[in-house]
Amino acid sequence: MRLKLILAAFLSFSLLSSHAQESAPSTTREEVVVGGRTIKLPAPVGYERIDGLNPEADRLIEEMLPASNRYLARFDPPKSDTPDNGRSFNVQVMRSLETREIGDRTFADIKQQTKAEIDKSEETIRKEIAKVSGKAEKAMKEATDTNAALSLSDVAMLGCFDESPSSLGFTMAMNVAAKAGNQTTKTKMVVVGMIVPVNGRLIYLYANTAFNSEADRTWAEQAVTAWRDLVVAANPRVEGPKAGGLDFARIGRSGLIGAIIGGVVALVAMLFKKKKQA
């Protein structure tokens, strides 16, 4: 019970946005700005945007990310659905690339090198886990004013799956545990990322879900691919310059770390929803 209360208090900053939605304008929010460039960002089918409704929630969740990344938007199912499978979406950007012109041609030039870096970054990511957990714990403690613990383990790359020349999809799985006192809640997550240039800017799309079977992995990979198609279709196609001077390792690492954080946020949100259903 204590653990559930801690998680509820933490995520209430985020999920109380459902109350804010009641008074929020009915117009959809389908635009974000990246490096001075406006990008149309339609919501994944059946989901709605939740960031921007509760500034304190946004601040706490943003603080979980490493300095290299920032959130552009986060999406949950409508509050009436209250699912318990932890499914959600978010989109991030790498700060150092926000003003860099990266189009379809640019990304096609770097895709294979970036894929190679992702394939061999699993050990590097494991070394980053302690930093990620520490930032998440700090945010939870700040939100709840209570001792809390969050741990990530068995982070595994499940491979790259997207064959489009102008995007790169990858899948990760991880165990996430939240602990208070002698109580521990553990969940396995699958997180699917899609690195894609949109209107001359490189963005990272993510789908998260609890990983109970291969069907969950299939859902996440198909869902993020369908979302990519929506976003790309809503924006101008930009060819971009030839690639040069891009750090493939940082692009890949930024995508993987963003995936981990998205999974952590999704887990805590899922536990909070279970608390409300109980």
C-alpha positions as a Python dict, from the first residue, in 0.01 Angstrom:
ca = {
    (1, 'M'): (0, 0, 0),
    (2, 'R'): (277, 240, 89),
    (3, 'L'): (446, 178, -246),
    (4, 'K'): (123, 242, -433),
    (5, 'L'): (71, 567, -244),
    (6, 'I'): (422, 682, -326),
    (7, 'L'): (375, 604, -692),
    (8, 'A'): (33, 765, -690),
    (9, 'A'): (171, 1082, -541),
    (10, 'F'): (453, 1094, -793),
    (11, 'L'): (245, 1032, -1101),
    (12, 'S'): (-44, 1244, -984),
    (13, 'F'): (159, 1535, -1115),
    (14, 'S'): (135, 1374, -1456),
    (15, 'L'): (-191, 1186, -1454),
    (16, 'L'): (-388, 1460, -1283),
    (17, 'S'): (-357, 1611, -1629),
    (18, 'S'): (-676, 1412, -1692),
    (19, 'H'): (-851, 1666, -1471),
    (20, 'A'): (-677, 1948, -1651),
    (21, 'Q'): (-809, 1808, -1977),
    (22, 'E'): (-1161, 1884, -1863),
    (23, 'S'): (-1085, 2256, -1864),
    (24, 'A'): (-828, 2258, -2144),
    (25, 'P'): (-923, 2404, -2484),
    (26, 'S'): (-1092, 2150, -2709),
    (27, 'T'): (-865, 2231, -3002),
    (28, 'T'): (-603, 1966, -3069),
    (29, 'R'): (-239, 2054, -3015),
    (30, 'E'): (-60, 1916, -3315),
    (31, 'E'): (249, 2136, -3347),
    (32, 'V'): (590, 2145, -3181),
    (33, 'V'): (892, 2362, -3257),
    (34, 'V'): (1237, 2213, -3306),
    (35, 'G'): (1527, 2445, -3379),
    (36, 'G'): (1295, 2717, -3505),
    (37, 'R'): (1117, 2474, -3738),
    (38, 'T'): (747, 2394, -3685),
    (39, 'I'): (664, 2024, -3697),
    (40, 'K'): (308, 1895, -3716),
    (41, 'L'): (271, 1612, -3468),
    (42, 'P'): (-61, 1428, -3498),
    (43, 'A'): (-138, 1206, -3200),
    (44, 'P'): (-113, 829, -3239),
    (45, 'V'): (-456, 687, -3323),
    (46, 'G'): (-661, 644, -3006),
    (47, 'Y'): (-429, 854, -2788),
    (48, 'E'): (-422, 1215, -2674),
    (49, 'R'): (-151, 1460, -2578),
    (50, 'I'): (-98, 1504, -2203),
    (51, 'D'): (205, 1731, -2171),
    (52, 'G'): (154, 2105, -2130),
    (53, 'L'): (-143, 2054, -1898),
    (54, 'N'): (47, 2032, -1571),
    (55, 'P'): (374, 2232, -1560),
    (56, 'E'): (498, 2057, -1245),
    (57, 'A'): (450, 1715, -1405),
    (58, 'D'): (634, 1830, -1714),
    (59, 'R'): (923, 1963, -1506),
    (60, 'L'): (963, 1643, -1303),
    (61, 'I'): (947, 1413, -1603),
    (62, 'E'): (1182, 1634, -1805),
    (63, 'E'): (1432, 1617, -1519),
    (64, 'M'): (1454, 1239, -1562),
    (65, 'L'): (1608, 1282, -1905),
    (66, 'P'): (1981, 1327, -1951),
    (67, 'A'): (2090, 1674, -2059),
    (68, 'S'): (2126, 1548, -2416),
    (69, 'N'): (1749, 1500, -2470),
    (70, 'R'): (1425, 1689, -2423),
    (71, 'Y'): (1062, 1588, -2456),
    (72, 'L'): (855, 1737, -2737),
    (73, 'A'): (526, 1570, -2640),
    (74, 'R'): (374, 1279, -2445),
    (75, 'F'): (59, 1083, -2522),
    (76, 'D'): (-169, 857, -2314),
    (77, 'P'): (-501, 683, -2384),
    (78, 'P'): (-812, 887, -2300),
    (79, 'K'): (-874, 881, -1926),
    (80, 'S'): (-1203, 692, -1969),
    (81, 'D'): (-1012, 387, -2097),
    (82, 'T'): (-787, 348, -1787),
    (83, 'P'): (-591, 54, -1931),
    (84, 'D'): (-346, -133, -1711),
    (85, 'N'): (-95, -233, -1979),
    (86, 'G'): (123, 77, -1951),
    (87, 'R'): (84, 173, -2315),
    (88, 'S'): (189, 526, -2403),
    (89, 'F'): (383, 728, -2657),
    (90, 'N'): (632, 1011, -2642),
    (91, 'V'): (858, 1204, -2876),
    (92, 'Q'): (1199, 1347, -2795),
    (93, 'V'): (1474, 1543, -2966),
    (94, 'M'): (1850, 1548, -2918),
    (95, 'R'): (1936, 1902, -2810),
    (96, 'S'): (2265, 1923, -3000),
    (97, 'L'): (2085, 1839, -3327),
    (98, 'E'): (1785, 2070, -3290),
    (99, 'T'): (1914, 2327, -3540),
    (100, 'R'): (2093, 2078, -3764),
    (101, 'E'): (1934, 2033, -4108),
    (102, 'I'): (1876, 1659, -4144),
    (103, 'G'): (1650, 1543, -4423),
    (104, 'D'): (1575, 1216, -4596),
    (105, 'R'): (1902, 1213, -4791),
    (106, 'T'): (2102, 1311, -4484),
    (107, 'F'): (1955, 1031, -4277),
    (108, 'A'): (1991, 774, -4553),
    (109, 'D'): (2365, 852, -4545),
    (110, 'I'): (2394, 788, -4170),
    (111, 'K'): (2137, 512, -4112),
    (112, 'Q'): (2369, 213, -4137),
    (113, 'Q'): (2637, 370, -3919),
    (114, 'T'): (2376, 466, -3659),
    (115, 'K'): (2228, 115, -3668),
    (116, 'A'): (2575, -30, -3612),
    (117, 'E'): (2626, 195, -3310),
    (118, 'I'): (2289, 92, -3164),
    (119, 'D'): (2371, -276, -3215),
    (120, 'K'): (2691, -245, -3014),
    (121, 'S'): (2573, 4, -2751),
    (122, 'E'): (2405, -240, -2515),
    (123, 'E'): (2700, -252, -2274),
    (124, 'T'): (2737, 127, -2284),
    (125, 'I'): (2369, 166, -2200),
    (126, 'R'): (2404, -68, -1904),
    (127, 'K'): (2666, 170, -1766),
    (128, 'E'): (2420, 457, -1800),
    (129, 'I'): (2146, 279, -1606),
    (130, 'A'): (2271, 390, -1265),
    (131, 'K'): (2262, 754, -1376),
    (132, 'V'): (1913, 713, -1519),
    (133, 'S'): (1784, 542, -1203),
    (134, 'G'): (1940, 811, -988),
    (135, 'K'): (1767, 1092, -1175),
    (136, 'A'): (1434, 910, -1160),
    (137, 'E'): (1468, 843, -788),
    (138, 'K'): (1553, 1207, -724),
    (139, 'A'): (1241, 1319, -910),
    (140, 'M'): (1025, 1069, -720),
    (141, 'K'): (1166, 1178, -383),
    (142, 'E'): (1115, 1543, -470),
    (143, 'A'): (755, 1475, -570),
    (144, 'T'): (667, 1261, -269),
    (145, 'D'): (904, 1386, 2),
    (146, 'T'): (945, 1016, 85),
    (147, 'N'): (1225, 764, 43),
    (148, 'A'): (1173, 572, -278),
    (149, 'A'): (1382, 344, -498),
    (150, 'L'): (1371, 268, -867),
    (151, 'S'): (1593, 16, -1043),
    (152, 'L'): (1642, -94, -1403),
    (153, 'S'): (1787, -433, -1492),
    (154, 'D'): (1827, -680, -1778),
    (155, 'V'): (1813, -408, -2041),
    (156, 'A'): (1835, -590, -2374),
    (157, 'M'): (1836, -488, -2736),
    (158, 'L'): (1587, -696, -2935),
    (159, 'G'): (1708, -569, -3269),
    (160, 'C'): (1632, -315, -3539),
    (161, 'F'): (1321, -378, -3744),
    (162, 'D'): (1257, -86, -3979),
    (163, 'E'): (1385, -110, -4336),
    (164, 'S'): (1285, 236, -4458),
    (165, 'P'): (1587, 433, -4589),
    (166, 'S'): (1474, 744, -4402),
    (167, 'S'): (1397, 603, -4056),
    (168, 'L'): (1541, 354, -3810),
    (169, 'G'): (1332, 147, -3572),
    (170, 'F'): (1470, -46, -3276),
    (171, 'T'): (1325, -246, -2986),
    (172, 'M'): (1441, -272, -2624),
    (173, 'A'): (1320, -469, -2324),
    (174, 'M'): (1395, -402, -1959),
    (175, 'N'): (1288, -495, -1609),
    (176, 'V'): (1183, -201, -1393),
    (177, 'A'): (1129, -229, -1018),
    (178, 'A'): (989, 26, -774),
    (179, 'K'): (1049, -32, -404),
    (180, 'A'): (936, 114, -72),
    (181, 'G'): (1028, -57, 253),
    (182, 'N'): (991, -432, 206),
    (183, 'Q'): (750, -398, -85),
    (184, 'T'): (867, -424, -445),
    (185, 'T'): (671, -407, -769),
    (186, 'K'): (840, -541, -1081),
    (187, 'T'): (732, -511, -1442),
    (188, 'K'): (894, -601, -1771),
    (189, 'M'): (866, -328, -2034),
    (190, 'V'): (915, -324, -2408),
    (191, 'V'): (1003, 9, -2566),
    (192, 'V'): (1016, 67, -2939),
    (193, 'G'): (1195, 370, -3081),
    (194, 'M'): (1189, 523, -3426),
    (195, 'I'): (1454, 775, -3534),
    (196, 'V'): (1318, 977, -3825),
    (197, 'P'): (1385, 1308, -3999),
    (198, 'V'): (1072, 1525, -4015),
    (199, 'N'): (1067, 1860, -4196),
    (200, 'G'): (1446, 1879, -4177),
    (201, 'R'): (1476, 1793, -3807),
    (202, 'L'): (1570, 1460, -3649),
    (203, 'I'): (1321, 1336, -3388),
    (204, 'Y'): (1275, 1020, -3178),
    (205, 'L'): (931, 857, -3159),
    (206, 'Y'): (864, 600, -2883),
    (207, 'A'): (591, 350, -2798),
    (208, 'N'): (589, 179, -2456),
    (209, 'T'): (398, -119, -2318),
    (210, 'A'): (415, -384, -2049),
    (211, 'F'): (589, -690, -2198),
    (212, 'N'): (372, -992, -2119),
    (213, 'S'): (405, -1171, -2454),
    (214, 'E'): (539, -1130, -2805),
    (215, 'A'): (204, -974, -2894),
    (216, 'D'): (306, -668, -2690),
    (217, 'R'): (627, -633, -2886),
    (218, 'T'): (436, -667, -3212),
    (219, 'W'): (187, -401, -3101),
    (220, 'A'): (462, -154, -3010),
    (221, 'E'): (656, -200, -3335),
    (222, 'Q'): (343, -167, -3548),
    (223, 'A'): (212, 126, -3344),
    (224, 'V'): (528, 335, -3368),
    (225, 'T'): (554, 257, -3741),
    (226, 'A'): (195, 372, -3799),
    (227, 'W'): (265, 687, -3596),
    (228, 'R'): (576, 757, -3803),
    (229, 'D'): (365, 736, -4117),
    (230, 'L'): (114, 985, -3975),
    (231, 'V'): (383, 1233, -3874),
    (232, 'V'): (580, 1209, -4198),
    (233, 'A'): (263, 1252, -4407),
    (234, 'A'): (165, 1565, -4212),
    (235, 'N'): (492, 1747, -4284),
    (236, 'P'): (690, 1866, -4586),
    (237, 'R'): (952, 1628, -4720),
    (238, 'V'): (1300, 1775, -4694),
    (239, 'E'): (1592, 1619, -4882),
    (240, 'G'): (1861, 1782, -4669),
    (241, 'P'): (2234, 1803, -4730),
    (242, 'K'): (2480, 1517, -4751),
    (243, 'A'): (2573, 1387, -4409),
    (244, 'G'): (2894, 1510, -4257),
    (245, 'G'): (3029, 1564, -3909),
    (246, 'L'): (2747, 1373, -3737),
    (247, 'D'): (2829, 1165, -3430),
    (248, 'F'): (2663, 831, -3499),
    (249, 'A'): (2742, 700, -3151),
    (250, 'R'): (2571, 994, -2981),
    (251, 'I'): (2266, 971, -3209),
    (252, 'G'): (2226, 603, -3127),
    (253, 'R'): (2300, 642, -2756),
    (254, 'S'): (2057, 932, -2724),
    (255, 'G'): (1786, 717, -2878),
    (256, 'L'): (1849, 428, -2640),
    (257, 'I'): (1862, 643, -2326),
    (258, 'G'): (1543, 819, -2432),
    (259, 'A'): (1381, 477, -2473),
    (260, 'I'): (1480, 377, -2119),
    (261, 'I'): (1334, 693, -1967),
    (262, 'G'): (1015, 656, -2168),
    (263, 'G'): (981, 305, -2029),
    (264, 'V'): (1032, 425, -1671),
    (265, 'V'): (767, 695, -1703),
    (266, 'A'): (528, 445, -1863),
    (267, 'L'): (583, 197, -1579),
    (268, 'V'): (508, 447, -1304),
    (269, 'A'): (203, 569, -1495),
    (270, 'M'): (80, 211, -1528),
    (271, 'L'): (118, 146, -1156),
    (272, 'F'): (-67, 466, -1076),
    (273, 'K'): (-355, 363, -1302),
    (274, 'K'): (-369, 25, -1132),
    (275, 'K'): (-388, 206, -798),
    (276, 'K'): (-689, 404, -923),
    (277, 'Q'): (-858, 88, -1048),
    (278, 'A'): (-810, -92, -716),
}
